């Protein structure tokens, strides 16, 4: 068989998916590095400066009240004549104050940056930066803001920050408030809890004296928008209530206090937010001070629109604290004195001074950031640096000459700050629709390609087509690279790869189409036409279920209930198998009393007892499948969106169980599950004769596997002992916690390495002399064709040898008695499962390692996984056998879509049944500390441990994927043995694959392509969901995490699928070598 | 002969379909404060009862299917008993399947069982009427060339439609729309009922459409 072409084609298919995912994610998830540095009063912002810059000017205000009204859209606050809609003119206080006291108040449009979701916005207007969905920081596990921010600066300056309202703040700034009164924000239907809670405390706090900055975050307006939309009387009521709140707060303000009323984002006409339309980004910003601050007349060009980040430097300078390190905002000028400092009044900053401090701070951040990350384009960076240098010159000369601030300098400073902001925004805060679209196109083409490859049975022999399309791809990629170099001056690797992959895909598809057309015109080779491949089964039930599964990824409710959805579909498909077999008339033997059309079938030699037994196996498999499905439902974890759901008690680590009786019971259960898994694997291997002989793989199965599971069991025992019970052995326990898991990992790694080095689990037992002479005699069929060349002879001899080996396997196992007459020269044990045994063994080794990364209770889940996997394999095998027994089988090795889909759904289902969820808070971080209780130095090792833990079920099912191809052949042997005297032809098991190497490689390729197609379709669907619903309320809570989990799971699963298939090819290589060695000594 | 048989079947189906509506209307007239969502179980049992009654009556009057081999009283009685047993067993069977699909195990057992009863009425009862308490025959009917008369074909179609309807009925349950019909098991019972009704309509039309292709073996 052709090994290399198969592997190459698979690699190419996978890389197409990877590039598509990379492009899409690059356009959708904007990544920004967090700079973990803080400003302080002592900072000198410019290299040569002697004087510290911050805290010099002194505070203009001593205190501030920050009223955040969630989703306070701009037109809620503005006054409009005519016939007002429910949300209009409900905040008359703003207009009254701004028109009657223009020196005291202003109303601005306050523009947020996408993503317009509350958490990102709070981060935005406290850090002054542009938070993206993924802010790469040090700490993945908690959502606390690590960047320098206003809350931290205020606390550091000794200001007492009192917070009340939306509890998101509490998770973002844990333990940073002087006092905090958080209220639950999750329930969107609840309009009043948060607001009423705030109102209960707000006025009392204001009248008291123990605060400097008061932050109150009202959620009612936002929740009202989500529930009813803005055009609803409830919104009018809510806004009227806010009006009253603002009035009462203004009444209680003192002269040294600044009031800020702001919306964190707007909302669409349906009340949603998250995207980047003007209605979502434009909120209201209302500033008020009891003492006059603003110039009386709207003299100079006051800003119409204030970007949200601008609040941060403004508030910082007004309150006399340093501007947070990574702020890129620009001070709101009207709040500062226009002229340079009046004589004697050293306290307040002038506009020019404030802007200069601001510019220096932004420049410092830019330099630091460009040093850490490279995502800001170089030419714009150098443009900004030049601009700053010229401003520096101009400013220092102005100051030296003691001139008053020229409007031109102020404008230049402003334009510099705006330019910085625009550059940063272009880098961090915009979706790239083109990248997203091209990612989706590449993913869709890759799915189509996989489907086409699997349906057209493009044999692995089509290397020419592959080579041509690869060349085409390389050409296109190089073309794009050259074009980019010419026009932009640099190369964006993502686009080049995208172009390369897409063009090679299209070339391959075109080649496939043409090839098919040619085959059709020639009359085709019979396999292609009779296989029904010319009309691909697009509307068959399995593909319909796949479509349902993909469609379910487009709805947040189904993503939230994904575990149950997968179980539901899996059960439906499982029940569909016997129903369909019965519909085809294959489930039951065609008994004489059941009249069938005479002459419809040539009545193949089938036995009703064989059919009946196979049906029983099928039904038993179904029973096991259903039982493990049902039991696994009890192992699920719960999302926070799911009300009334209790996470499985087995997810709690054993050490935290208080009741000792329960702990012992659970420990026994876990260890029993572990032992059952290990024992079942050993039994299977022994049953098929793969546990004999001195081979490395056999050694791996005999020793490392049980020893590793022993270590695992001991590790669980040690790790679950309560700390106080064995005080004397504390050091021993600590040592065991380190050593035991590491030893287990070492055993497993040793086993896997041995398996890879020598994957043959065959034991050869040479017989004595008499058979030497007549060795080749029993099967003259192969001898008849006289060979011309040694290679051809080899080719014919090999099949002959299998026959003998096969027979000897049977004889050797069933009867150990005296030799019969026609005994062959050698006996080979385990030859029938030579391919599947290494795969099973590798899955077992991997499964044990992954189990070790989970909490002990999940041993049960892994046992269920083993059971369900076996049940699925048997279900698949016996339905294939039933089909072939009754002559309805096509006779090739192809694995139907149904089985592939079942296999893949099972992976998704066990992702949930091992306590995982596609959300970031549910990641089991404990996995990083198995064997490393003291923590890690780097991030690579813990990261990969957590990834292995999270996607363990994907990995296991991916590695086991080739078993779908082998299992029908493995199960075949039982038919002749138990029933009636078996015909030789039926019982060659996996040696059949070697008899027809072409079909073998085709089937292998087809199976892999189908797996990839099924998985890829789901990634495509979740990418589509994220792209289409990028303005959905739930996009950052549901769809984006789902996409990331789906994509990461896909990548890991593909890698391990490749590992599984590579192992099969490795085995094939080894088997060929083994036969080559064997033949000379037997037959030459 | 074909036309006659199809017409007969269509009218019989019309009767059965009207039983669903009668089953809905009757409690609405008799009982106060009846609503399909509010007092759902009443609706389920009323529909199940009326469909069962009309089904039995129609098949008994038409004399389809029930070809009694012996005419003795004891045989009839034992047949009745076995039919009842089969019906009960099928209710439990459906109940188990529904629970396996994810219905709550202990809470709302009665609701789940009512769905099972309704499904049994739509599927098993028709099997009983047509084929008698003979599981072998039931299994045989649901294969590609297992149908031996138009009635068998219609049985295939209505059964498949009812089950698929109930299956589809489970889809809206996880959605967060907060509608009264999303409460377990209302969407499934409604789905099964609509599936059954559409099966009743589809069966004669489909058979009429495919009458050229359909060939039934000897009975």
Interface residues (C-beta under 8 A of the other chain):
Chain A: X555 X556 X557 X558 X560 X561 X564 X565 X567 X568 X571 X572 X575 X579 X582 X583 X584 X585 X587 X588 X594 X595 X596 X597 X626 X629 X630 X633
Chain B: X97 X99 X100 X101 X102 X139 X140 X142 X143 X144 X145 X146 X167 X170 X174 X175 X176 X217 X218
